[in-house]
């Protein structure tokens, strides 16, 4: 592989050439500037180029841009000592294949470089193979007999295959025209266009479209599928591929089939309009429907539900009738019947039960197919209901006769007893043998007989019901009876005799209990009184006297308006007259002035047999409390209105219910514009941060201050600090979220200015460090070569000391690079497990186990947190002597979170526990733990060493409560 190396350090170029040629499959040419590299690439062929970032004319990034602008896709590897993440990102974003940073272990780096060159060259060769494949696909594209058309996002034709050119030869050339012009002879988009649908949705679409010939005449039909075409790099939709198949013959065949079905549809329409439902079932489990008339819709079902099989007929038969229906059909078929009738219930779509009469004909099918049952179904619900009502009325009448303890007699027109019924034989004056066939007035005692004779005469004359009361001596006791004589057809009379003895006793008992009822009413603490139908007071309890101040003596006998004159009394009187008219109870709130003070009553009134019964509940104190709450809300609103910080309240659906003037000034939207609308600060497709915050708010968590950036109404941006807490109702349920918003734009502007100043200072230091690092890399490489050549030579000890000094210098330079980056970037939420993994990545652990028990924990810290974990583990490896395990774990405390890093080595002497964090302490410059304390201190994290000497080192990091989140947060 022939490689061009571009670097202005001749010694480094010699090293690269030496190592790559030693690999055996590389030929390396070296140049010192970008201009020389461009000239060399014009005159010679190379398979890869290796470039340093810092070059004397233009830097490596600019050289990369020039090559890619010229169309060169030569594999490009940036091999540089400029160890900055943004440099690597720029290189890779502008088309570099790899980025490799120079370091002290150059033999390892050269091995990586060789591997990168091989990978990129092999990848470029593979791309060439892909191009060969594309040429093959072009042949396939041209050979397909169906039409293929490639369109851009503006519906302009980019490419077509020969089949499309042949179909639309009268429109050639097609490329460059709009598809609706070339294929349909239109000057605007088609109303139905699958291609536009694909552009809108990014999904495959399908439509049958006309095929036009000269003059726009439709000459056939095409089955058109549109497929989305995406950019291979960005994945963005770049156009559409239309695949069309000529289906003209199929369409013509379908048209002939439609005509043949027209006659059947007309016949079905006649059936569909009838009251009967025609159904064809298949004799299979569930009775699947093969056909059903549209009249099935009278039961709420669509014919498609049944014909498609998604709903089988047995599912609409009432569950209580299904077994009977199936059993009857099985019995009819066993007997060989081919025609039979059934009545059963079905359940409509809305859940109503309807009775149907089903007349079924059985049509046999071939032996390999189920038989078909043809059914005509009529709704007979009204007939069944009438039958049920008649049966019910007869049953009810019979039940009434049987249930009531009355005597019933049927008399002829002259009073002769023809029939009787009784459930209490003891109420008979004489036995049935003594009164059947005789006249009632002749059987009963004379004075009662005369009453009966007179009553019969009045019935005959008036044809109306006549009632009489009389006593009889039965078994030595006087019993009281009431007889009602009712005229019947044919001159007959129906007599109902009721024993009234118990009722007379009850009446006496009621009179004696009335006094007890009044005592009970007087014990009620609410106002309680009764009115007759003229709205005159008939009762007035003790509480009424106390609460209203009117005695029972002054109230009873007077009308409601006399007791309560004025507009309030007239309003109450109107409502009570409505109760007497409708018979419906009512409740309402009314205000009265009693004893010079306003009183509020919750009034309930309901009809009784003699008029109206009324209860007034005194709710004055409750109303006063409600007024106090309303006044408190007004004061709270005034405080919110005057607040200098923005305050907003959202309901559980994220809609604005309050937006104070400070928020209006901060963002530009008025409260009137936002009430009842979604929060304008949250975009429609909100970020994961907003989604997480919303979920935490729904769980009722109080969210500490979070710094965010939002767009104002006028398009400008504002930096804010947002704190939220749940808004709870009286029962403690979450009814929304209240947010406090503080404008921190000025503070953030100062912070950005400070970072910009730091960035301007960084290049001054990095230029010097870059040159030193390059020279160190060369020094390390030649030291490695010298040690290989003079393995057993006496000069080896001096070479080792030289290498140690160079390594110390390298660590000092690395510290300046890390220290330069510290505090430049804003702190962010970092996953502790991920930071531990990054920190120890690349460390030679020498068999030491690193245990991570921090799953799911996150902290708010400087992005250099991974360097903290690197230094902890590196110190354990360097000074622990007997370390076998390093463990990271954490526990919550009352003030926040304590994060531990501990090992099982020799520990740290008591006298050195504070010195280890000082700059310069230790055997190797002492920068590591000094920088640890500096990085952690940026976000208020304190660190100290608390291990026991000779038992292991333990570092404790105390993280404030607002700067960490647990597994479930």
GIBEL-V716152 format. One record per residue. N is the residue number from 1. PHI is phi in degrees with one decimal (NA if undefined). Layout:
n: {N	N}
phi: {PHI	PHI}
//
This chain:
n: {1	2	3	4	5	6	7	8	9	10	11	12	13	14	15	16	17	18	19	20	21	22	23	24	25	26	27	28	29	30	31	32	33	34	35	36	37	38	39	40	41	42	43	44	45	46	47	48	49	50	51	52	53	54	55	56	57	58	59	60	61	62	63	64	65	66	67	68	69	70	71	72	73	74	75	76	77	78	79	80	81	82	83	84	85	86	87	88	89	90	91	92	93	94	95	96	97	98	99	100	101	102	103	104	105	106	107	108	109	110	111	112	113	114	115	116	117	118	119	120	121	122	123	124	125	126	127	128	129	130	131	132	133	134	135	136	137	138	139	140	141	142	143	144	145	146	147	148	149	150	151	152	153	154	155	156	157	158	159	160	161	162	163	164	165	166	167	168	169	170	171	172	173	174	175	176	177	178	179	180	181	182	183	184	185	186	187	188	189	190	191	192	193	194	195	196	197	198	199	200	201	202	203	204	205	206	207	208	209	210	211	212	213	214	215	216	217	218	219	220	221	222	223	224	225	226	227	228	229	230	231	232	233	234	235	236	237	238	239	240	241	242	243	244	245	246	247	248	249	250	251	252	253	254	255	256	257	258	259	260	261	262	263	264	265	266	267	268	269	270	271	272	273	274	275	276	277	278	279	280	281	282	283	284	285	286	287	288	289	290	291	292	293	294	295	296	297	298	299	300	301	302	303	304	305	306	307	308	309	310	311	312	313	314	315	316	317	318	319	320	321	322	323	324	325	326	327	328	329	330	331	332	333	334	335	336	337	338	339	340	341	342	343	344	345	346	347	348	349	350	351	352	353	354	355	356	357	358	359	360	361	362	363	364	365	366	367	368	369	370	371	372	373	374	375	376	377	378	379	380	381	382	383	384	385	386	387	388	389	390	391	392	393	394	395	396	397	398	399	400	401	402	403	404	405	406	407	408	409	410	411	412	413	414	415	416	417	418	419	420	421	422	423	424	425	426	427	428	429	430	431	432	433	434	435	436	437	438	439	440	441	442	443	444	445	446	447	448	449	450	451	452	453	454	455	456	457	458	459	460	461	462	463	464	465	466	467	468	469	470	471	472	473	474	475	476	477	478	479	480	481	482	483	484	485	486	487	488	489	490	491	492	493	494	495	496	497	498	499	500	501	502	503	504	505	506	507	508	509	510	511	512	513	514	515	516	517	518	519	520	521	522	523	524	525	526	527	528	529	530	531	532	533	534	535	536	537	538	539	540	541	542	543	544	545	546	547	548	549	550	551	552	553	554	555	556	557	558	559	560	561	562	563	564	565	566	567	568	569	570	571	572	573	574	575	576	577	578	579	580	581	582	583	584	585	586	587	588	589	590	591	592	593	594	595	596	597	598	599	600	601	602	603	604	605	606	607	608	609	610	611	612	613	614	615	616	617	618	619	620	621	622	623	624	625	626	627	628	629	630	631	632	633	634	635	636	637	638	639	640	641	642	643	644	645	646	647	648	649	650	651	652	653	654	655	656	657	658	659	660	661	662	663	664	665	666	667	668	669	670	671	672	673	674	675	676	677	678	679	680	681	682	683	684	685	686	687	688	689	690	691	692	693	694	695	696	697	698	699	700	701	702	703	704	705	706	707	708	709	710	711	712	713	714	715	716	717	718	719	720	721	722	723	724	725	726	727	728	729	730	731	732	733	734	735	736	737	738	739	740	741	742	743	744	745	746	747	748	749	750	751	752	753	754	755	756	757	758	759	760	761	762	763	764	765	766	767	768	769	770	771	772	773	774	775	776	777	778	779	780	781	782	783	784	785	786	787	788	789	790	791	792	793	794	795	796	797	798	799	800	801	802	803	804	805	806	807	808	809	810	811	812	813	814	815	816	817	818	819	820	821	822	823	824	825	826	827	828	829	830	831	832	833	834	835	836	837	838	839	840	841	842	843	844	845	846	847	848	849	850	851	852	853	854	855	856	857	858	859	860	861	862	863	864	865	866	867	868	869	870	871	872	873	874	875	876	877	878	879	880	881	882	883	884	885	886	887	888	889	890	891	892	893	894	895	896	897	898	899	900	901	902	903	904	905	906	907	908	909	910	911	912	913	914	915	916	917	918	919	920	921	922	923	924	925	926	927	928	929	930	931	932	933	934	935	936	937	938	939	940	941	942	943	944	945	946	947	948	949	950	951	952	953	954	955	956	957	958	959	960	961	962	963	964	965	966	967	968	969}
phi: {NA	-93.1	-123.8	-103.3	-109.3	-114.9	-161.1	-87.6	-103.3	-57.1	-62.2	-67.7	-61.3	-62.3	-61.4	-59.7	-62.3	-58.4	-68.9	-66.9	-65.9	-65.1	-66.6	99.8	-119.9	-125.2	-121.8	-118.0	-111.5	-120.4	-133.1	-106.0	-147.2	-67.6	-63.6	-61.3	-64.3	-64.7	-62.8	-62.8	-68.3	-73.2	-101.7	-134.2	-99.1	-126.1	-94.9	-161.6	-132.5	-113.1	-130.7	-82.3	-74.4	-87.4	-128.3	-68.6	-100.3	-124.5	-75.0	-62.4	-63.6	-65.8	-60.7	-61.5	-61.5	-62.6	-61.3	-68.3	-66.7	-75.9	91.4	-74.6	-110.5	-58.1	-55.1	-123.2	-117.0	-91.3	-119.3	-143.8	-92.9	-80.4	-85.0	-119.1	-61.0	-67.9	-65.1	-62.0	-62.1	-61.4	-61.2	-67.3	-67.5	-93.8	109.7	-68.6	-80.5	-145.4	-132.3	-130.9	-96.9	-69.8	-152.6	-76.5	-86.8	-68.8	-62.0	-65.7	-64.6	-66.8	-63.9	-63.1	-60.7	-59.7	-63.8	-63.3	-61.8	-59.3	-59.0	-68.3	-66.1	-62.8	-64.5	-66.1	-62.9	-64.9	-62.8	-62.7	-62.8	-62.3	-60.9	-60.0	-63.7	-64.3	-63.3	-65.2	-63.3	-61.7	-64.1	-64.2	-56.1	-75.7	-87.6	-67.1	-79.7	-78.6	-79.8	-130.6	-134.6	-105.3	-118.7	-86.2	-69.8	-94.6	66.8	-86.2	-76.1	-98.5	-158.5	-136.3	-93.4	-56.3	-60.9	-64.8	-61.2	-69.0	-64.1	-114.7	-61.3	-72.2	-111.0	-65.1	-78.6	-88.6	-61.7	99.1	-87.0	-73.5	-62.8	-70.5	-78.4	-67.4	-97.9	-127.4	64.8	-109.9	-107.0	-149.4	-58.5	-70.9	-61.6	-111.0	-136.2	-63.9	-66.2	-64.3	-62.1	-66.1	-64.5	-79.3	-103.5	75.4	-120.8	-65.2	-131.0	-143.8	-161.7	-93.4	-125.7	-73.2	-104.9	-104.2	-112.2	-55.1	77.4	77.0	-73.5	-75.0	-111.3	175.2	-136.3	-123.1	-91.2	-108.1	-113.2	-111.9	-114.9	-69.4	-113.8	-117.6	-66.6	-65.5	-93.2	-91.2	77.8	-76.9	-66.6	-113.4	172.5	-139.6	-106.3	-97.8	-115.4	-122.3	-123.5	-72.3	-118.2	-57.1	-64.0	-65.3	-63.3	-63.5	-65.6	-65.9	-64.0	-62.9	-66.3	-61.2	-64.0	-67.6	-85.1	-60.8	-61.3	-63.1	-64.6	-65.5	-65.5	-63.8	-62.7	-62.5	-64.6	-62.6	-84.6	-79.6	-75.3	-80.5	-107.7	-99.2	-133.1	-112.4	-102.9	-101.0	-73.7	-143.5	-53.8	86.7	54.5	-62.2	-92.4	-92.5	-153.9	-149.0	-71.4	-63.7	-65.3	-62.0	-65.3	-61.8	-98.7	92.1	-97.0	-90.0	-59.6	-63.4	-59.5	-80.3	-68.3	-71.7	92.9	-68.1	-134.6	-91.8	-63.0	-66.7	-77.3	-100.8	-75.5	-57.4	-54.8	-74.7	-105.2	-61.8	-62.0	-62.3	-59.9	-64.1	-66.4	-61.9	-62.6	-60.1	-68.1	-60.5	-68.4	-62.0	-79.5	84.3	-70.8	-111.0	-152.7	-157.5	-121.1	-142.0	-125.0	-158.8	-99.3	-122.6	-108.2	-72.2	-58.5	-82.9	97.1	-78.5	-97.9	-128.0	-89.9	-132.1	-105.5	-116.8	-101.8	-115.6	-113.7	-99.9	-115.7	-71.2	-119.5	-53.9	-58.5	-89.6	-130.3	-67.3	-68.9	-110.5	-108.5	-101.0	-122.6	-114.9	-114.0	-117.6	-78.0	-115.9	-59.0	-64.2	-64.5	-64.9	-63.5	-64.0	-63.6	-64.1	-64.2	-64.0	-62.5	-65.7	-63.6	-63.0	-64.9	-64.3	-62.7	-64.0	-65.3	-61.8	-60.5	-74.4	-80.5	-79.1	-81.8	-97.5	-95.1	-122.6	-126.1	-115.2	-114.9	-72.0	-63.5	-96.2	96.4	-72.1	-78.8	-102.7	-156.2	-152.6	-149.5	-156.6	-102.8	-129.1	-63.1	-67.4	-84.0	-74.4	-71.1	-134.9	-71.7	-56.0	-62.3	-90.4	-119.1	-66.1	86.1	-113.6	-82.5	-62.2	-69.6	-88.1	-87.7	-80.9	-55.2	-52.5	-66.5	-73.9	-59.9	-63.9	-60.3	-66.2	-63.2	-64.9	-64.7	-61.0	-63.8	-65.9	-62.4	-63.1	-77.7	-100.2	54.1	-121.9	-72.4	-124.6	-118.1	-134.6	-122.6	-159.3	-100.5	-138.8	-91.7	-128.7	53.6	78.8	-123.2	-86.5	-120.1	-110.9	-128.3	-122.5	-115.4	-116.3	-103.6	-117.5	-68.1	-126.3	-66.6	75.1	80.8	-73.8	-132.6	-101.0	-120.1	-111.0	-111.9	-116.7	-76.5	-100.6	-60.5	-67.1	-64.5	-61.0	-66.0	-63.9	-57.5	-63.5	-65.6	-63.7	-62.8	-75.8	-88.3	-60.8	-62.3	-65.2	-61.2	-65.1	-62.5	-64.0	-62.3	-69.6	-80.4	-69.7	-85.1	-92.9	-64.5	-140.6	-147.1	-123.9	-124.6	-86.9	-72.0	-96.7	61.0	-99.2	-69.0	-110.8	-152.1	-152.5	-82.0	-63.1	-62.7	-63.7	-62.8	-75.3	-76.9	-96.5	84.9	-121.5	-74.9	-60.2	-59.9	-81.4	-96.0	-64.9	94.9	-93.9	-78.8	-59.1	-70.9	-71.4	-75.5	-125.5	-70.4	102.2	-66.1	-64.5	-63.0	-66.1	-63.1	-66.1	-60.9	-61.3	-66.5	-71.0	-64.5	-66.2	-63.8	-62.9	-78.6	-96.6	77.7	-105.2	-74.3	-150.7	-137.0	-161.7	-104.7	-136.9	-114.9	-131.8	-103.5	-123.9	62.8	80.2	-123.5	-76.5	-125.9	-113.6	-125.6	-91.8	-99.9	-124.5	-134.7	-144.6	-73.3	-128.5	-61.4	-96.1	159.2	-137.5	-110.2	-129.5	-127.1	-111.9	-99.8	-76.2	-115.4	-59.5	-64.1	-63.0	-63.8	-63.7	-65.2	-62.9	-65.2	-64.1	-63.7	-61.2	-65.4	-62.6	-63.4	-63.8	-63.6	-62.4	-63.7	-63.5	-63.4	-63.6	-62.6	-86.2	-62.6	-78.0	-104.6	-69.7	-132.2	-135.4	-124.2	-115.6	-82.9	-68.3	-95.1	79.2	-99.8	-74.7	-116.7	-154.6	-151.0	-79.1	-57.2	-62.4	-67.0	-61.3	-66.2	-70.3	-117.2	98.4	-93.9	-84.3	-61.9	-59.2	-71.2	-98.5	-54.5	80.3	-114.4	-61.8	-58.0	-71.1	-82.1	-103.4	-64.3	-54.9	-102.6	-71.8	-74.7	-55.6	-62.3	-64.8	-61.4	-64.9	-62.1	-64.3	-64.6	-66.5	-63.8	-64.3	-81.8	85.6	-80.3	-90.9	-94.7	-69.0	-57.4	-123.8	-88.2	-136.7	-124.1	-130.6	-90.4	-75.1	-62.1	-82.9	95.7	-78.4	-111.2	-134.3	-90.4	-131.8	-111.4	-112.0	-122.5	-132.4	-148.4	-72.2	-103.9	-108.2	-88.5	-63.0	-93.5	84.4	-87.0	-73.6	-114.7	162.0	-135.4	-108.4	-118.8	-111.2	-118.7	-115.5	-74.8	-115.9	-58.5	-62.7	-60.2	-65.5	-64.5	-64.8	-63.1	-64.2	-63.5	-64.0	-62.8	-63.5	-62.7	-61.3	-65.4	-72.2	-77.1	-57.0	-59.5	-60.4	-79.7	-71.1	-61.7	-62.9	-63.9	-60.4	-63.3	-64.6	-64.3	-61.0	-65.8	-61.7	-59.1	-64.3	-58.3	-59.8	-61.6	-69.2	-61.6	-61.1	-64.8	-61.3	-68.0	-69.4	-71.6	-111.4	-59.9	-109.5	-78.2	-58.3	-75.5	-58.7	-61.9	-66.9	-62.3	-63.8	-65.3	-61.5	-66.4	-62.1	-63.2	-63.6	-66.6	-61.7	-61.5	-62.5	-64.8	-64.5	-66.5	-63.0	-62.0	-62.4	-65.9	-66.3	-64.7	-62.6	-79.6	-65.1	80.2	-72.9	-91.1	-68.4	-59.6	-149.6	-78.9	-120.6	-79.1	-63.8	-59.7	-65.6	-68.6	-62.7	-61.1	-65.1	-62.7	-92.3	-63.8	92.0	-76.6	-82.6	-75.6	53.6	84.5	-73.4	-86.8	-106.4	-103.3	-112.4	-112.2	-114.5	-52.9	83.7	-81.8	-132.4	-132.3	-94.9	-152.2	-63.7	-58.2	-85.3	-56.5	-62.1	-66.4	-60.3	-66.8	-58.5	-64.8	-59.1	-67.9	-62.8	-64.3	-62.3	-67.3	-79.3	-112.6	-71.9	64.2	-117.3	-65.6	-119.9	-149.3	-122.6	-123.0	-109.6	-153.0	-150.1	-147.7	-84.0	-125.8	-66.7	-101.5	156.5	-127.6	-109.3	-103.1	-112.3	-130.7	-137.4	-128.1	-111.8	-86.2	-81.9	80.5	-123.0	-57.5	-58.3	-69.5	-101.6	-61.0	-92.4	-65.1	-62.9	-93.8	-87.2	-67.5	94.6	-78.8	114.6	-88.2	-132.0	75.9	68.7	-81.9	-57.9	-73.7	-60.7	-70.0	-56.6	-64.3	-64.5	-63.3	-66.3	-66.3	-59.3	-110.4	77.1	-93.9	-91.9	-132.7	-152.5	-104.6	-127.0	-73.1	-96.1	-54.1	72.1	-116.3	131.0	-90.7	-143.3	-104.4	-110.2	-113.0	-95.9	-104.3	-57.6	-57.9	-77.7	-106.9	-143.2	-135.4	-81.9	-63.0	-99.1	-101.9}
//
